[in-house]
Amino acid sequence: MLKLNMRQMRDNQSGVIKAIRTNSELGQRIRDMGLVPGTPIKIQGRAPLYDPVALRVMGFTLTLRNSEADFIDVEVDE
């Protein structure tokens, strides 16, 4: 298993969230969206300028700015 920052993941790559690396208000907002450690995700795609990133989580599509994705560590299959 390989640990990556969510921004480094490729399109159609799947993984499991391992950590949210901020305890600020942003970290709480990320957790409130359902992005908590242990949650499986899949990168669906990116906007033409690579920001934001669209991901599939718990049966719905969610978009995050790269500045938000930077705080999320994901474990992916190599």
SEFIZA-3560 file (N, C-alpha, C; in Angstrom, 3 decimals):
REM SEFIZA-3560
<numar><xx>0.835</xx><yy>-1.181</yy><zz>0.000</zz><atom>N</atom></numar>
<numar><xx>0.000</xx><yy>0.000</yy><zz>0.000</zz><atom>CA</atom></numar>
<numar><xx>0.884</xx><yy>1.250</yy><zz>0.000</zz><atom>C</atom></numar>
<numar><xx>0.429</xx><yy>2.258</yy><zz>-0.725</zz><atom>N</atom></numar>
<numar><xx>1.165</xx><yy>3.502</yy><zz>-0.885</zz><atom>CA</atom></numar>
<numar><xx>0.340</xx><yy>4.638</yy><zz>-0.293</zz><atom>C</atom></numar>
<numar><xx>0.960</xx><yy>5.498</yy><zz>0.494</zz><atom>N</atom></numar>
<numar><xx>0.265</xx><yy>6.629</yy><zz>1.092</zz><atom>CA</atom></numar>
<numar><xx>0.558</xx><yy>7.881</yy><zz>0.275</zz><atom>C</atom></numar>
<numar><xx>-0.516</xx><yy>8.539</yy><zz>-0.205</zz><atom>N</atom></numar>
<numar><xx>-0.398</xx><yy>9.737</yy><zz>-1.025</zz><atom>CA</atom></numar>
<numar><xx>-1.247</xx><yy>10.865</yy><zz>-0.465</zz><atom>C</atom></numar>
<numar><xx>-0.898</xx><yy>12.060</yy><zz>-0.847</zz><atom>N</atom></numar>
<numar><xx>-1.756</xx><yy>13.208</yy><zz>-0.639</zz><atom>CA</atom></numar>
<numar><xx>-2.845</xx><yy>13.123</yy><zz>-1.696</zz><atom>C</atom></numar>
<numar><xx>-4.089</xx><yy>13.472</yy><zz>-1.378</zz><atom>N</atom></numar>
<numar><xx>-5.185</xx><yy>13.326</yy><zz>-2.338</zz><atom>CA</atom></numar>
<numar><xx>-4.905</xx><yy>14.068</yy><zz>-3.644</zz><atom>C</atom></numar>
<numar><xx>-4.222</xx><yy>15.185</yy><zz>-3.598</zz><atom>N</atom></numar>
<numar><xx>-3.917</xx><yy>15.944</yy><zz>-4.813</zz><atom>CA</atom></numar>
<numar><xx>-3.037</xx><yy>15.133</yy><zz>-5.772</zz><atom>C</atom></numar>
<numar><xx>-2.244</xx><yy>14.212</yy><zz>-5.262</zz><atom>N</atom></numar>
<numar><xx>-1.329</xx><yy>13.419</yy><zz>-6.083</zz><atom>CA</atom></numar>
<numar><xx>-1.995</xx><yy>12.217</yy><zz>-6.747</zz><atom>C</atom></numar>
<numar><xx>-3.228</xx><yy>11.925</yy><zz>-6.397</zz><atom>N</atom></numar>
<numar><xx>-3.901</xx><yy>10.760</yy><zz>-6.969</zz><atom>CA</atom></numar>
<numar><xx>-4.273</xx><yy>10.997</yy><zz>-8.431</zz><atom>C</atom></numar>
<numar><xx>-4.292</xx><yy>9.924</yy><zz>-9.209</zz><atom>N</atom></numar>
<numar><xx>-4.653</xx><yy>9.980</yy><zz>-10.629</zz><atom>CA</atom></numar>
<numar><xx>-6.154</xx><yy>9.786</yy><zz>-10.801</zz><atom>C</atom></numar>
<numar><xx>-6.668</xx><yy>10.173</yy><zz>-11.967</zz><atom>N</atom></numar>
<numar><xx>-8.074</xx><yy>9.929</yy><zz>-12.285</zz><atom>CA</atom></numar>
<numar><xx>-8.361</xx><yy>8.431</yy><zz>-12.227</zz><atom>C</atom></numar>
<numar><xx>-9.517</xx><yy>8.070</yy><zz>-11.729</zz><atom>N</atom></numar>
<numar><xx>-9.996</xx><yy>6.691</yy><zz>-11.577</zz><atom>CA</atom></numar>
<numar><xx>-9.194</xx><yy>5.879</yy><zz>-10.564</zz><atom>C</atom></numar>
<numar><xx>-8.365</xx><yy>6.515</yy><zz>-9.770</zz><atom>N</atom></numar>
<numar><xx>-7.613</xx><yy>5.810</yy><zz>-8.732</zz><atom>CA</atom></numar>
<numar><xx>-8.446</xx><yy>5.782</yy><zz>-7.453</zz><atom>C</atom></numar>
<numar><xx>-8.460</xx><yy>4.644</yy><zz>-6.783</zz><atom>N</atom></numar>
<numar><xx>-9.219</xx><yy>4.464</yy><zz>-5.545</zz><atom>CA</atom></numar>
<numar><xx>-8.292</xx><yy>4.352</yy><zz>-4.355</zz><atom>C</atom></numar>
<numar><xx>-8.826</xx><yy>4.650</yy><zz>-3.201</zz><atom>N</atom></numar>
<numar><xx>-8.050</xx><yy>4.521</yy><zz>-1.978</zz><atom>CA</atom></numar>
<numar><xx>-8.940</xx><yy>4.681</yy><zz>-0.762</zz><atom>C</atom></numar>
<numar><xx>-8.301</xx><yy>4.656</yy><zz>0.394</zz><atom>N</atom></numar>
<numar><xx>-8.996</xx><yy>4.807</yy><zz>1.675</zz><atom>CA</atom></numar>
<numar><xx>-8.341</xx><yy>5.964</yy><zz>2.421</zz><atom>C</atom></numar>
<numar><xx>-9.164</xx><yy>6.878</yy><zz>2.914</zz><atom>N</atom></numar>
<numar><xx>-8.645</xx><yy>8.022</yy><zz>3.657</zz><atom>CA</atom></numar>
<numar><xx>-7.969</xx><yy>7.518</yy><zz>4.925</zz><atom>C</atom></numar>
<numar><xx>-6.744</xx><yy>7.989</yy><zz>5.157</zz><atom>N</atom></numar>
<numar><xx>-5.997</xx><yy>7.589</yy><zz>6.347</zz><atom>CA</atom></numar>
<numar><xx>-5.892</xx><yy>8.694</yy><zz>7.380</zz><atom>C</atom></numar>
<numar><xx>-5.855</xx><yy>9.970</yy><zz>6.936</zz><atom>N</atom></numar>
<numar><xx>-5.713</xx><yy>11.067</yy><zz>7.899</zz><atom>CA</atom></numar>
<numar><xx>-6.178</xx><yy>12.381</yy><zz>7.298</zz><atom>C</atom></numar>
<numar><xx>-6.701</xx><yy>13.236</yy><zz>8.158</zz><atom>N</atom></numar>
<numar><xx>-6.992</xx><yy>14.624</yy><zz>7.833</zz><atom>CA</atom></numar>
<numar><xx>-5.978</xx><yy>15.428</yy><zz>8.644</zz><atom>C</atom></numar>
<numar><xx>-5.059</xx><yy>16.106</yy><zz>7.961</zz><atom>N</atom></numar>
<numar><xx>-3.934</xx><yy>16.737</yy><zz>8.650</zz><atom>CA</atom></numar>
<numar><xx>-4.167</xx><yy>18.190</yy><zz>9.038</zz><atom>C</atom></numar>
<numar><xx>-5.335</xx><yy>18.527</yy><zz>9.492</zz><atom>N</atom></numar>
<numar><xx>-5.595</xx><yy>19.855</yy><zz>10.038</zz><atom>CA</atom></numar>
<numar><xx>-6.701</xx><yy>19.752</yy><zz>11.070</zz><atom>C</atom></numar>
<numar><xx>-6.549</xx><yy>20.492</yy><zz>12.140</zz><atom>N</atom></numar>
<numar><xx>-7.574</xx><yy>20.524</yy><zz>13.184</zz><atom>CA</atom></numar>
<numar><xx>-8.318</xx><yy>21.849</yy><zz>13.181</zz><atom>C</atom></numar>
<numar><xx>-8.108</xx><yy>22.629</yy><zz>12.137</zz><atom>N</atom></numar>
<numar><xx>-8.743</xx><yy>23.947</yy><zz>12.034</zz><atom>CA</atom></numar>
<numar><xx>-10.215</xx><yy>23.808</yy><zz>11.639</zz><atom>C</atom></numar>
<numar><xx>-10.835</xx><yy>24.941</yy><zz>11.400</zz><atom>N</atom></numar>
<numar><xx>-12.221</xx><yy>24.959</yy><zz>10.934</zz><atom>CA</atom></numar>
<numar><xx>-12.344</xx><yy>24.221</yy><zz>9.601</zz><atom>C</atom></numar>
<numar><xx>-11.327</xx><yy>24.335</yy><zz>8.750</zz><atom>N</atom></numar>
<numar><xx>-11.319</xx><yy>23.613</yy><zz>7.475</zz><atom>CA</atom></numar>
<numar><xx>-11.335</xx><yy>22.105</yy><zz>7.713</zz><atom>C</atom></numar>
<numar><xx>-10.557</xx><yy>21.625</yy><zz>8.654</zz><atom>N</atom></numar>
<numar><xx>-10.543</xx><yy>20.204</yy><zz>8.976</zz><atom>CA</atom></numar>
<numar><xx>-11.904</xx><yy>19.713</yy><zz>9.435</zz><atom>C</atom></numar>
<numar><xx>-12.579</xx><yy>20.516</yy><zz>10.239</zz><atom>N</atom></numar>
<numar><xx>-13.914</xx><yy>20.144</yy><zz>10.699</zz><atom>CA</atom></numar>
<numar><xx>-14.890</xx><yy>20.111</yy><zz>9.532</zz><atom>C</atom></numar>
<numar><xx>-14.768</xx><yy>21.074</yy><zz>8.625</zz><atom>N</atom></numar>
<numar><xx>-15.654</xx><yy>21.110</yy><zz>7.455</zz><atom>CA</atom></numar>
<numar><xx>-15.430</xx><yy>19.884</yy><zz>6.561</zz><atom>C</atom></numar>
<numar><xx>-14.161</xx><yy>19.490</yy><zz>6.384</zz><atom>N</atom></numar>
<numar><xx>-13.841</xx><yy>18.297</yy><zz>5.587</zz><atom>CA</atom></numar>
<numar><xx>-14.478</xx><yy>17.065</yy><zz>6.236</zz><atom>C</atom></numar>
<numar><xx>-14.352</xx><yy>16.930</yy><zz>7.544</zz><atom>N</atom></numar>
<numar><xx>-14.946</xx><yy>15.790</yy><zz>8.251</zz><atom>CA</atom></numar>
<numar><xx>-16.472</xx><yy>15.822</yy><zz>8.183</zz><atom>C</atom></numar>
<numar><xx>-17.065</xx><yy>17.013</yy><zz>8.250</zz><atom>N</atom></numar>
<numar><xx>-18.519</xx><yy>17.147</yy><zz>8.159</zz><atom>CA</atom></numar>
<numar><xx>-19.051</xx><yy>16.683</yy><zz>6.808</zz><atom>C</atom></numar>
<numar><xx>-18.221</xx><yy>16.764</yy><zz>5.761</zz><atom>N</atom></numar>
<numar><xx>-18.622</xx><yy>16.293</yy><zz>4.429</zz><atom>CA</atom></numar>
<numar><xx>-18.545</xx><yy>14.775</yy><zz>4.311</zz><atom>C</atom></numar>
<numar><xx>-18.105</xx><yy>14.095</yy><zz>5.376</zz><atom>N</atom></numar>
<numar><xx>-18.027</xx><yy>12.640</yy><zz>5.363</zz><atom>CA</atom></numar>
<numar><xx>-16.650</xx><yy>12.102</yy><zz>5.032</zz><atom>C</atom></numar>
<numar><xx>-15.676</xx><yy>12.987</yy><zz>4.897</zz><atom>N</atom></numar>
<numar><xx>-14.315</xx><yy>12.556</yy><zz>4.587</zz><atom>CA</atom></numar>
<numar><xx>-13.562</xx><yy>12.339</yy><zz>5.891</zz><atom>C</atom></numar>
<numar><xx>-13.695</xx><yy>11.140</yy><zz>6.422</zz><atom>N</atom></numar>
<numar><xx>-13.069</xx><yy>10.769</yy><zz>7.684</zz><atom>CA</atom></numar>
<numar><xx>-12.178</xx><yy>9.555</yy><zz>7.456</zz><atom>C</atom></numar>
<numar><xx>-11.179</xx><yy>9.345</yy><zz>8.314</zz><atom>N</atom></numar>
<numar><xx>-10.328</xx><yy>8.168</yy><zz>8.154</zz><atom>CA</atom></numar>
<numar><xx>-11.140</xx><yy>6.874</yy><zz>8.068</zz><atom>C</atom></numar>
<numar><xx>-10.750</xx><yy>6.018</yy><zz>7.125</zz><atom>N</atom></numar>
<numar><xx>-11.437</xx><yy>4.754</yy><zz>6.900</zz><atom>CA</atom></numar>
<numar><xx>-12.446</xx><yy>4.794</yy><zz>5.761</zz><atom>C</atom></numar>
<numar><xx>-12.713</xx><yy>5.981</yy><zz>5.223</zz><atom>N</atom></numar>
<numar><xx>-13.700</xx><yy>6.130</yy><zz>4.147</zz><atom>CA</atom></numar>
<numar><xx>-13.069</xx><yy>5.842</yy><zz>2.793</zz><atom>C</atom></numar>
<numar><xx>-13.642</xx><yy>4.897</yy><zz>2.010</zz><atom>N</atom></numar>
<numar><xx>-13.123</xx><yy>4.654</yy><zz>0.663</zz><atom>CA</atom></numar>
<numar><xx>-13.542</xx><yy>5.769</yy><zz>-0.295</zz><atom>C</atom></numar>
<numar><xx>-12.626</xx><yy>6.155</yy><zz>-1.181</zz><atom>N</atom></numar>
<numar><xx>-12.906</xx><yy>7.192</yy><zz>-2.179</zz><atom>CA</atom></numar>
<numar><xx>-12.358</xx><yy>6.765</yy><zz>-3.531</zz><atom>C</atom></numar>
<numar><xx>-12.829</xx><yy>7.430</yy><zz>-4.587</zz><atom>N</atom></numar>
<numar><xx>-12.307</xx><yy>7.218</yy><zz>-5.938</zz><atom>CA</atom></numar>
<numar><xx>-12.278</xx><yy>8.571</yy><zz>-6.644</zz><atom>C</atom></numar>
<numar><xx>-11.152</xx><yy>8.896</yy><zz>-7.259</zz><atom>N</atom></numar>
<numar><xx>-11.038</xx><yy>10.145</yy><zz>-8.006</zz><atom>CA</atom></numar>
<numar><xx>-11.777</xx><yy>9.979</yy><zz>-9.329</zz><atom>C</atom></numar>
<numar><xx>-12.780</xx><yy>10.821</yy><zz>-9.574</zz><atom>N</atom></numar>
<numar><xx>-13.556</xx><yy>10.732</yy><zz>-10.816</zz><atom>CA</atom></numar>
<numar><xx>-12.946</xx><yy>11.578</yy><zz>-11.915</zz><atom>C</atom></numar>
<numar><xx>-12.366</xx><yy>12.691</yy><zz>-11.585</zz><atom>N</atom></numar>
<numar><xx>-11.780</xx><yy>13.550</yy><zz>-12.603</zz><atom>CA</atom></numar>
<numar><xx>-11.424</xx><yy>14.903</yy><zz>-12.033</zz><atom>C</atom></numar>
<numar><xx>-10.911</xx><yy>15.746</yy><zz>-12.919</zz><atom>N</atom></numar>
<numar><xx>-10.489</xx><yy>17.082</yy><zz>-12.521</zz><atom>CA</atom></numar>
<numar><xx>-10.973</xx><yy>18.092</yy><zz>-13.548</zz><atom>C</atom></numar>
<numar><xx>-11.104</xx><yy>19.312</yy><zz>-13.124</zz><atom>N</atom></numar>
<numar><xx>-11.476</xx><yy>20.393</yy><zz>-14.034</zz><atom>CA</atom></numar>
<numar><xx>-10.321</xx><yy>20.618</yy><zz>-15.022</zz><atom>C</atom></numar>
<numar><xx>-10.564</xx><yy>21.317</yy><zz>-16.115</zz><atom>N</atom></numar>
<numar><xx>-9.517</xx><yy>21.531</yy><zz>-17.121</zz><atom>CA</atom></numar>
<numar><xx>-8.216</xx><yy>22.120</yy><zz>-16.580</zz><atom>C</atom></numar>
<numar><xx>-8.279</xx><yy>22.956</yy><zz>-15.581</zz><atom>N</atom></numar>
<numar><xx>-7.055</xx><yy>23.516</yy><zz>-14.992</zz><atom>CA</atom></numar>
<numar><xx>-6.648</xx><yy>22.758</yy><zz>-13.723</zz><atom>C</atom></numar>
<numar><xx>-7.171</xx><yy>21.537</yy><zz>-13.546</zz><atom>N</atom></numar>
<numar><xx>-6.856</xx><yy>20.607</yy><zz>-12.448</zz><atom>CA</atom></numar>
<numar><xx>-7.352</xx><yy>21.051</yy><zz>-11.082</zz><atom>C</atom></numar>
<numar><xx>-8.220</xx><yy>22.032</yy><zz>-11.024</zz><atom>N</atom></numar>
<numar><xx>-8.786</xx><yy>22.456</yy><zz>-9.753</zz><atom>CA</atom></numar>
<numar><xx>-10.209</xx><yy>22.901</yy><zz>-10.019</zz><atom>C</atom></numar>
<numar><xx>-11.229</xx><yy>22.295</yy><zz>-9.437</zz><atom>N</atom></numar>
<numar><xx>-11.212</xx><yy>21.333</yy><zz>-8.342</zz><atom>CA</atom></numar>
<numar><xx>-11.098</xx><yy>19.886</yy><zz>-8.826</zz><atom>C</atom></numar>
<numar><xx>-11.043</xx><yy>18.996</yy><zz>-7.848</zz><atom>N</atom></numar>
<numar><xx>-11.010</xx><yy>17.557</yy><zz>-8.099</zz><atom>CA</atom></numar>
<numar><xx>-12.375</xx><yy>16.986</yy><zz>-7.702</zz><atom>C</atom></numar>
<numar><xx>-12.898</xx><yy>16.084</yy><zz>-8.549</zz><atom>N</atom></numar>
<numar><xx>-14.175</xx><yy>15.425</yy><zz>-8.250</zz><atom>CA</atom></numar>
<numar><xx>-13.882</xx><yy>14.025</yy><zz>-7.742</zz><atom>C</atom></numar>
<numar><xx>-14.508</xx><yy>13.643</yy><zz>-6.634</zz><atom>N</atom></numar>
<numar><xx>-14.293</xx><yy>12.310</yy><zz>-6.109</zz><atom>CA</atom></numar>
<numar><xx>-15.626</xx><yy>11.663</yy><zz>-5.768</zz><atom>C</atom></numar>
<numar><xx>-15.611</xx><yy>10.366</yy><zz>-5.810</zz><atom>N</atom></numar>
<numar><xx>-16.795</xx><yy>9.555</yy><zz>-5.489</zz><atom>CA</atom></numar>
<numar><xx>-16.600</xx><yy>9.037</yy><zz>-4.071</zz><atom>C</atom></numar>
<numar><xx>-17.570</xx><yy>9.323</yy><zz>-3.222</zz><atom>N</atom></numar>
<numar><xx>-17.489</xx><yy>8.910</yy><zz>-1.828</zz><atom>CA</atom></numar>
<numar><xx>-18.899</xx><yy>8.610</yy><zz>-1.331</zz><atom>C</atom></numar>
<numar><xx>-19.095</xx><yy>7.461</yy><zz>-0.722</zz><atom>N</atom></numar>
<numar><xx>-20.371</xx><yy>7.044</yy><zz>-0.136</zz><atom>CA</atom></numar>
<numar><xx>-21.545</xx><yy>7.197</yy><zz>-1.096</zz><atom>C</atom></numar>
<numar><xx>-21.333</xx><yy>6.901</yy><zz>-2.369</zz><atom>N</atom></numar>
<numar><xx>-22.418</xx><yy>6.919</yy><zz>-3.337</zz><atom>CA</atom></numar>
<numar><xx>-22.746</xx><yy>8.274</yy><zz>-3.937</zz><atom>C</atom></numar>
<numar><xx>-21.983</xx><yy>9.296</yy><zz>-3.636</zz><atom>N</atom></numar>
<numar><xx>-22.230</xx><yy>10.600</yy><zz>-4.245</zz><atom>CA</atom></numar>
<numar><xx>-20.929</xx><yy>11.209</yy><zz>-4.732</zz><atom>C</atom></numar>
<numar><xx>-21.036</xx><yy>12.227</yy><zz>-5.577</zz><atom>N</atom></numar>
<numar><xx>-19.869</xx><yy>12.921</yy><zz>-6.099</zz><atom>CA</atom></numar>
<numar><xx>-19.662</xx><yy>14.212</yy><zz>-5.319</zz><atom>C</atom></numar>
<numar><xx>-18.430</xx><yy>14.427</yy><zz>-4.927</zz><atom>N</atom></numar>
<numar><xx>-18.057</xx><yy>15.595</yy><zz>-4.135</zz><atom>CA</atom></numar>
<numar><xx>-16.887</xx><yy>16.271</yy><zz>-4.830</zz><atom>C</atom></numar>
<numar><xx>-16.860</xx><yy>17.586</yy><zz>-4.863</zz><atom>N</atom></numar>
<numar><xx>-15.705</xx><yy>18.290</yy><zz>-5.421</zz><atom>CA</atom></numar>
<numar><xx>-14.991</xx><yy>19.040</yy><zz>-4.312</zz><atom>C</atom></numar>
<numar><xx>-13.673</xx><yy>19.020</yy><zz>-4.396</zz><atom>N</atom></numar>
<numar><xx>-12.823</xx><yy>19.718</yy><zz>-3.431</zz><atom>CA</atom></numar>
<numar><xx>-11.809</xx><yy>20.566</yy><zz>-4.175</zz><atom>C</atom></numar>
<numar><xx>-11.485</xx><yy>21.703</yy><zz>-3.619</zz><atom>N</atom></numar>
<numar><xx>-10.373</xx><yy>22.497</yy><zz>-4.148</zz><atom>CA</atom></numar>
<numar><xx>-9.074</xx><yy>21.762</yy><zz>-3.820</zz><atom>C</atom></numar>
<numar><xx>-8.046</xx><yy>22.004</yy><zz>-4.615</zz><atom>N</atom></numar>
<numar><xx>-6.755</xx><yy>21.386</yy><zz>-4.322</zz><atom>CA</atom></numar>
<numar><xx>-6.229</xx><yy>21.831</yy><zz>-2.964</zz><atom>C</atom></numar>
<numar><xx>-6.525</xx><yy>23.072</yy><zz>-2.576</zz><atom>N</atom></numar>
<numar><xx>-6.070</xx><yy>23.555</yy><zz>-1.272</zz><atom>CA</atom></numar>
<numar><xx>-6.715</xx><yy>22.780</yy><zz>-0.126</zz><atom>C</atom></numar>
<numar><xx>-7.890</xx><yy>22.202</yy><zz>-0.353</zz><atom>N</atom></numar>
<numar><xx>-8.531</xx><yy>21.345</yy><zz>0.650</zz><atom>CA</atom></numar>
<numar><xx>-7.994</xx><yy>19.919</yy><zz>0.562</zz><atom>C</atom></numar>
<numar><xx>-7.800</xx><yy>19.427</yy><zz>-0.653</zz><atom>N</atom></numar>
<numar><xx>-7.294</xx><yy>18.066</yy><zz>-0.863</zz><atom>CA</atom></numar>
<numar><xx>-5.882</xx><yy>17.898</yy><zz>-0.311</zz><atom>C</atom></numar>
<numar><xx>-5.139</xx><yy>18.988</yy><zz>-0.217</zz><atom>N</atom></numar>
<numar><xx>-3.772</xx><yy>18.921</yy><zz>0.314</zz><atom>CA</atom></numar>
<numar><xx>-3.714</xx><yy>18.396</yy><zz>1.743</zz><atom>C</atom></numar>
<numar><xx>-4.789</xx><yy>18.532</yy><zz>2.503</zz><atom>N</atom></numar>
<numar><xx>-4.799</xx><yy>18.117</yy><zz>3.905</zz><atom>CA</atom></numar>
<numar><xx>-5.268</xx><yy>16.677</yy><zz>4.114</zz><atom>C</atom></numar>
<numar><xx>-5.547</xx><yy>15.953</yy><zz>3.021</zz><atom>N</atom></numar>
<numar><xx>-6.102</xx><yy>14.610</yy><zz>3.143</zz><atom>CA</atom></numar>
<numar><xx>-5.092</xx><yy>13.584</yy><zz>2.651</zz><atom>C</atom></numar>
<numar><xx>-4.706</xx><yy>12.656</yy><zz>3.529</zz><atom>N</atom></numar>
<numar><xx>-3.800</xx><yy>11.566</yy><zz>3.161</zz><atom>CA</atom></numar>
<numar><xx>-4.630</xx><yy>10.317</yy><zz>2.852</zz><atom>C</atom></numar>
<numar><xx>-4.271</xx><yy>9.654</yy><zz>1.757</zz><atom>N</atom></numar>
<numar><xx>-5.029</xx><yy>8.489</yy><zz>1.271</zz><atom>CA</atom></numar>
<numar><xx>-4.058</xx><yy>7.333</yy><zz>1.046</zz><atom>C</atom></numar>
<numar><xx>-4.492</xx><yy>6.139</yy><zz>1.419</zz><atom>N</atom></numar>
<numar><xx>-3.713</xx><yy>4.925</yy><zz>1.140</zz><atom>CA</atom></numar>
<numar><xx>-4.290</xx><yy>4.285</yy><zz>-0.115</zz><atom>C</atom></numar>
<numar><xx>-3.451</xx><yy>4.078</yy><zz>-1.133</zz><atom>N</atom></numar>
<numar><xx>-3.895</xx><yy>3.529</yy><zz>-2.408</zz><atom>CA</atom></numar>
<numar><xx>-3.143</xx><yy>2.234</yy><zz>-2.713</zz><atom>C</atom></numar>
<numar><xx>-3.743</xx><yy>1.377</yy><zz>-3.578</zz><atom>N</atom></numar>
<numar><xx>-3.030</xx><yy>0.205</yy><zz>-4.066</zz><atom>CA</atom></numar>
<numar><xx>-2.028</xx><yy>0.676</yy><zz>-5.098</zz><atom>C</atom></numar>
<numar><xx>-0.849</xx><yy>0.086</yy><zz>-5.112</zz><atom>N</atom></numar>
<numar><xx>0.199</xx><yy>0.505</yy><zz>-6.049</zz><atom>CA</atom></numar>
<numar><xx>-0.048</xx><yy>0.064</yy><zz>-7.438</zz><atom>C</atom></numar>
//
